[in-house]
Amino acid sequence: MIGSGTVVDAEELWPELPWRDWAATISTLHMWVQIVGKVRMALAPPLNHWWHVPLYVSSRGLTTSAIPYGHRDFQVDFDFLDHRLDVSETDGSSFTLPLVPMSVARFYREFHGCPGKHRD
């Protein structure tokens, strides 16, 4: 138990991550996050030191927080527990894109074409 004065080995708390085995996944995810981040950067009002750009760590992955768009806001959440991208709007509409193996080009098309566009 942590906090009871017991010393815990760091390896017990943080398992080794197979970085080299996940290289392709890491690279793809990085590009997917950049696509979402570019949308946030383009639509969010500028703030000092680029504070309008980052994605934030959430309890399930990453989130943009609210992004203004016309007369409403939307938010994009990478849910790494359920392997999906959730886009929700303040008008109650939403869109979910499963985070499954796909090319960066397909992710771009599906993210920018949501909702209601043709899926391949």
Secondary structure as UniProt FT lines:
FT   TURN            2..5
FT   HELIX           10..13
FT   TURN            19..22
FT   HELIX           23..43
FT   HELIX           48..50
FT   TURN            51..52
FT   STRAND          56..57
FT   STRAND          61..63
FT   STRAND          67..69
FT   TURN            70..71
FT   STRAND          72..79
FT   TURN            80..83
FT   STRAND          84..89
FT   TURN            90..91
FT   STRAND          94..98
FT   HELIX           104..113
FT   TURN            114..116
//
